[in-house]
């Protein structure tokens, strides 16, 4: 009998909505108890790796990360003030971890991280401390972020200085850092590189359609009329071998 391997049915991973995540967090916070007493247990949590449950007088008090739990020992007497300090340390640890996870994909501006942590319901005091710590080790620096953002756009999706400035303002970057970041952007070169692949795609079109499509694309990237016109004319000549001067009857001339 031939061997047949049975496959387990694929289970689609369920992603929680923002409201569901908020409800879970609120439920977790509601369980926190800072009543003073003796530490009777610090137990590993089953479902959350590197997390521990703190028990005071045999009653659940709060969940702790491995770093915060290391500061607590069984038999220790903890006052309400000390438990509140533990809770604050735990919030700081959790907020820092959330911020670091957010930074794994790409660098972030200070405003991006602040807004992200606010959505997670962390208090402003905790967010300020996280941003200070990340800033101290240069993981958050709006000047470096602006430089990264412009270089990334120039490398993959070139656009005008005006468009870059708008994007960076939306991310909370200061005018000084924005001006410094876009200072060396050559808009003529950026427009050409942005539109080159589109021009190859449009090369079978007539002059009017080519101009309309490529001009619209460059306008959406924020380039002004003068740069757009020169770029479209240059690319038309390059991809078709035709001179724009001879295309006036076809609608290439001035509007």
C-alpha positions in Angstrom: 0.0 0.0 0.0 1.5 3.4 -1.0 2.4 5.7 1.8 0.1 8.7 2.0 0.8 11.7 4.2 -2.2 13.3 5.6 -2.1 17.1 5.9 -3.5 19.0 8.7 -6.2 21.5 7.7 -4.8 25.0 7.4 -5.9 27.3 10.1 -6.1 30.9 9.2 -4.6 33.1 11.8 -7.1 35.4 13.4 -6.0 39.0 13.8 -7.6 41.0 16.6 -9.2 44.3 15.8 -8.1 47.5 17.6 -11.3 47.3 19.8 -10.6 43.7 20.7 -7.0 44.5 21.7 -8.2 47.4 23.7 -10.8 45.3 25.5 -8.1 42.7 26.4 -5.8 45.3 27.7 -8.6 46.9 29.8 -9.5 43.5 31.2 -5.8 42.9 32.1 -5.5 46.3 33.8 -8.7 45.7 35.8 -7.1 42.6 37.4 -4.1 44.6 38.8 -4.1 44.8 42.6 -1.6 47.0 44.4 -2.8 46.1 47.9 0.3 45.8 50.2 1.4 42.4 51.6 3.8 39.5 51.4 5.0 38.1 48.1 3.8 34.5 48.2 4.6 33.4 44.6 6.2 34.6 41.3 5.0 32.1 38.7 5.8 31.8 35.0 2.7 32.5 32.8 1.6 29.6 30.6 0.5 31.5 27.5 2.9 34.4 27.6 6.6 33.5 27.4 9.0 35.4 29.6 6.1 36.7 31.7 5.4 36.1 35.4 2.4 36.4 37.6 3.1 38.1 41.0 1.0 37.0 43.9 0.6 39.0 47.1 -0.9 37.0 50.1 -1.9 34.3 47.7 -3.9 36.8 45.5 -2.9 37.8 42.0 -1.4 41.3 42.0 0.0 41.9 38.4 1.9 40.4 35.5 5.6 41.2 35.3 8.2 40.9 32.5 11.3 38.8 33.3 13.4 41.9 33.9 11.0 43.4 36.4 10.2 40.1 38.1 13.9 39.6 38.8 13.7 42.4 41.4 11.1 40.6 43.5 11.6 37.6 45.8 9.1 35.3 47.6 8.6 36.3 51.2 9.3 40.0 50.5 7.0 42.5 52.1 5.8 45.1 49.6 4.0 48.4 50.4 1.4 50.0 48.1 4.1 52.5 47.0 6.5 49.7 46.1 3.9 47.9 44.2 2.9 51.0 42.3 6.6 51.5 41.5 6.7 47.9 40.1 3.7 48.6 38.0 5.3 51.7 36.6 8.5 49.8 35.9 6.4 47.2 34.1 4.6 49.8 32.0 7.9 51.3 31.1 9.3 47.9 30.1 6.2 47.1 28.0 6.1 50.4 26.3 9.8 50.2 25.5 9.3 46.7 23.9 6.4 48.0 21.9 8.5 50.9 20.6 11.4 48.6 19.7 9.1 46.3 17.8 7.7 49.3 15.9 11.3 50.3 15.0 12.1 46.9 13.6 10.5 47.6 10.3 12.1 51.0 9.6 13.3 54.1 11.5 10.5 56.2 13.0 10.1 59.8 13.9 9.4 60.8 17.5 5.8 61.6 16.7 5.2 58.2 15.0 6.4 56.4 18.2 4.4 58.7 20.5 1.2 58.2 18.5 1.8 54.5 18.4 2.2 54.2 22.2 -0.8 56.5 22.8 -2.9 54.1 20.8 -1.7 51.4 23.2 -3.1 53.5 26.1 0.3 54.2 27.7 0.3 57.4 29.8 2.3 60.4 28.6 4.8 60.1 31.5 5.7 56.6 30.4 5.9 57.6 26.7 8.2 60.6 27.5 10.6 58.3 29.4 10.6 55.7 26.6 11.4 58.4 24.0 14.2 59.8 26.2 15.8 56.4 26.6 15.6 55.7 22.9 17.0 59.1 22.1 19.9 58.6 24.4 21.0 55.5 22.4 20.2 57.2 19.1 17.4 54.8 18.2 15.1 57.8 17.8 16.5 61.0 16.2 14.4 63.1 13.9 17.4 64.5 12.1 18.6 61.0 11.2 15.1 60.0 10.4 14.6 62.8 8.0 17.9 61.9 6.3 16.8 58.2 6.0 13.3 59.2 4.7 14.7 61.3 1.9 17.4 58.8 0.9 14.8 56.0 0.9 12.4 58.0 -1.3 15.2 59.0 -3.6 16.3 55.4 -4.0 12.9 53.8 -4.5 10.2 56.5 -5.2 11.7 59.8 -6.1 9.5 62.9 -5.6 9.7 66.6 -5.4 11.1 68.6 -2.5 7.6 69.9 -1.8 6.2 66.3 -1.5 9.1 65.3 0.7 8.6 68.3 3.0 4.9 67.5 3.3 5.6 63.9 4.2 8.1 64.9 6.9 5.9 67.5 8.4 3.1 64.9 8.7 5.6 62.8 10.7 6.3 65.7 13.1 9.8 66.5 11.9 11.0 70.1 12.6 11.4 72.6 9.7 15.1 72.8 10.5 15.6 69.1 10.1 13.4 69.0 7.0 15.3 71.8 5.3 18.6 70.1 6.0 17.4 66.7 4.7 16.0 67.9 1.3 18.8 70.5 0.7 20.8 68.3 -1.8 17.8 66.8 -3.7 18.1 67.4 -7.4 14.5 67.7 -8.6 15.4 67.4 -12.3 17.2 64.2 -11.7 14.5 62.9 -9.3 11.8 63.6 -11.8 13.6 61.8 -14.6 14.3 58.7 -12.4 10.8 58.7 -11.1 9.2 58.7 -14.6 11.7 56.6 -16.6 10.0 53.2 -16.1 6.6 54.8 -16.8 7.8 56.3 -20.0 8.9 52.9 -21.2 5.5 51.6 -20.5 3.8 54.5 -22.4 6.2 54.5 -25.4 3.6 53.0 -27.7 1.1 55.8 -27.0 0.8 58.9 -29.2 2.3 62.2 -28.1 -0.8 63.6 -26.5 -1.6 60.5 -24.4 2.1 60.1 -23.5 2.3 63.6 -22.2 -1.0 63.5 -20.3 -0.2 60.2 -18.5 3.4 61.1 -17.7 2.6 64.6 -16.7 -0.2 63.4 -14.4 2.2 60.9 -12.8 4.8 63.6 -12.1 2.2 66.0 -10.8 1.1 63.4 -8.2 4.8 63.1 -7.1 4.7 66.8 -6.5 6.8 68.2 -9.4 6.0 71.6 -10.7 5.0 72.4 -14.3 8.4 73.5 -15.5 10.3 70.4 -14.4 7.4 68.1 -15.5 7.4 69.6 -19.0 11.1 69.3 -19.5 11.1 65.7 -18.1 8.3 64.6 -20.3 9.9 66.1 -23.4 13.2 64.5 -22.6 11.7 61.0 -22.0 9.5 61.3 -25.2 12.6 61.8 -27.3 14.6 59.1 -25.5 11.9 56.3 -25.7 10.5 57.1 -29.2 13.4 58.8 -30.9 11.1 61.6 -32.0 11.7 65.3 -31.6 8.9 67.2 -29.7 9.3 70.1 -32.2 7.8 68.0 -34.9 4.9 66.9 -32.8 3.1 70.2 -32.4 0.4 69.3 -34.8 -0.3 66.2 -32.7 -0.9 68.2 -29.6 2.6 68.5 -28.2 2.8 72.2 -28.4 2.0 74.8 -25.8 -1.5 74.8 -24.4 
